[in-house]
Amino acid sequence: MSSSFEPEAPQRPLSELLTTMTTELTTLLRQEVELAKVEVRQEASKAGQAVGMLAGAAIAALIGILLIAMAAAFGLAELIPTGWAFLIVGLLIAAVAGALAAAGRKRLQTVSPKPDQTIETLRQDAQTIKERRP
């Protein structure tokens, strides 16, 4: 009769297992929170840049267009009645403003308010935990 001798794996006390599990879960949660913070900061930075571009466009448009519009309207008033000259120049300015607003809006739509990477790693963590359950 031959018997194979296999040493038993050392049994760790339940309290030690719970302590280890708690420590690992705490570490994991801290890492996930830190990742979420980094992602939110990145998205906020992108949004800030887009808003800054819109504000810069508005200020430049206000100063530059006022000067150019006045010159253009008075120049055009030499050819047609003054009212029509200012109307034409005003419509051109409105078209430029619309194009700038559309570009800024498009840029803001690329900003994601949710931390996609963190959500994905949390899903992976949950899947890993499910797979390791007895």
Beta strands, then each sheet from edge to edge (+ up, - down):
end
